[in-house]
Amino acid sequence: MPPNESPDVKPSRRAEGLIGTILLFAGFLLLALTLVDKSGAFDLPAVWTSNRTIWQFLIFASIITAIALLRKPVVPGDWAPEQPGPRFGRLVLYTRVNCHLCDQAKDTLLNYSQWLPGVEEIDIDQFPNLHQQFDTCVPVVEIDGKVRFRGQVNEILLQRLINATPPWGDAPAKPANSRPRSISRTGEICPTDRS
């Protein structure tokens, strides 16, 4: 199985990956034959020399098709955790305006919204302390008080995190560090006491 795929991916997606790999290999093999043909080092069969245009088209088509199959992302519809139900108590996305990676991170998190709490966005530029802490590494995703992702949300790691965490109904108790918190004017994160 490719290292960037989760073990929970549907078999049809794995088949697409295998077909893509085979097509890519075949395309590069045909490309190598084209280079050998141009160098004149070996005599290739007549079926090759009489149909060069067709072979070049096959090279192009197989490499383009392979890239399309291999770049196809694993969408959340193809994946589900072993146990259904929401996890975690709080999810904070530290972001800033005009940050395309932040938008991608939010979209990725929203794709898994049935297993995650609502995304709470905090603009780090509004708080000097957060700006100093996260300036060069937004987006930052904090789940239940622990920073889980910086710069980019890795979907495979997010799936593994969701899968490894029991649903709230199965968990013994809500973690203490998932209490509601507020942010001071300086950007410090303070627990909210609701006694």
DABEL-V695236 format. One record per residue. PHI is phi in whole degrees, 0 to 359 (* if undefined). PSI is psi as a letter, one per 20 degrees, with the letter a starting at -180 (none if undefined). NEAR is the number of other ideal C-beta (glycine too) atoms within 12 Angstrom. Layout:
PHI|PSI|NEAR, PHI|PSI|NEAR
This chain:
*|p|17, 301|q|18, 293|i|8, 266|j|19, 251|q|28, 283|q|32, 292|i|20, 267|j|23, 284|q|28, 299|q|19, 302|h|14, 297|h|16, 291|h|27, 295|h|23, 296|g|17, 299|g|26, 296|g|30, 293|g|21, 298|g|21, 299|g|27, 295|g|24, 296|g|20, 296|h|27, 295|g|26, 299|g|19, 296|g|22, 298|g|29, 289|h|20, 295|g|20, 294|h|29, 297|g|22, 296|g|19, 297|h|25, 298|g|25, 294|h|17, 296|g|17, 297|g|23, 290|h|16, 285|h|12, 76|j|10, 291|h|11, 230|q|14, 270|p|11, 266|q|22, 301|q|12, 298|h|9, 299|h|11, 281|g|22, 289|h|19, 277|i|12, 232|l|17, 302|g|19, 298|g|13, 296|g|16, 296|g|26, 295|h|21, 297|g|17, 298|h|24, 301|g|29, 300|g|20, 296|g|19, 291|h|27, 291|g|26, 296|g|18, 297|g|24, 298|g|30, 298|g|18, 298|g|18, 291|h|26, 283|h|27, 274|i|15, 298|o|22, 288|q|24, 279|o|32, 273|q|19, 303|h|27, 296|h|14, 273|i|22, 227|q|27, 209|q|21, 291|r|27, 298|h|20, 243|p|18, 287|r|16, 115|q|20, 287|q|25, 235|r|34, 69|r|36, 254|h|27, 209|p|32, 230|o|39, 244|p|40, 248|o|39, 277|p|40, 219|a|35, 207|r|27, 290|q|13, 58|l|11, 244|o|26, 293|h|15, 293|h|25, 294|g|33, 296|g|22, 296|g|24, 298|g|36, 297|g|30, 300|g|21, 298|g|32, 297|h|38, 292|h|22, 296|h|25, 250|k|38, 297|h|20, 288|i|20, 246|i|31, 241|q|36, 289|r|28, 301|q|18, 278|p|29, 260|o|26, 268|p|27, 231|p|32, 280|o|24, 292|h|31, 287|i|21, 276|i|20, 229|o|25, 304|g|17, 295|g|21, 291|h|29, 299|g|22, 293|h|15, 286|h|22, 242|j|33, 308|g|20, 260|j|15, 229|k|24, 284|q|37, 281|q|36, 239|p|34, 249|p|43, 246|p|36, 239|p|34, 51|l|26, 84|i|22, 241|p|20, 290|p|23, 252|h|31, 220|q|32, 229|p|24, 82|h|22, 194|q|24, 265|o|37, 278|o|21, 297|h|30, 294|g|27, 293|h|21, 296|g|34, 299|g|32, 295|h|20, 296|g|28, 297|g|38, 294|h|24, 279|i|20, 259|p|30, 291|q|23, 300|q|20, 304|h|23, 295|h|13, 268|i|15, 285|q|18, 298|g|8, 197|q|11, 290|p|20, 301|q|19, 296|h|12, 279|j|19, 259|j|26, 297|q|19, 301|q|19, 229|r|23, 234|r|18, 243|p|24, 285|r|16, 297|h|12, 272|i|15, 95|j|23, 283|q|16, 268|p|27, 238|p|16, 293|q|18, 265|p|14, 272|p|9, 235|m|8, 267|none|5
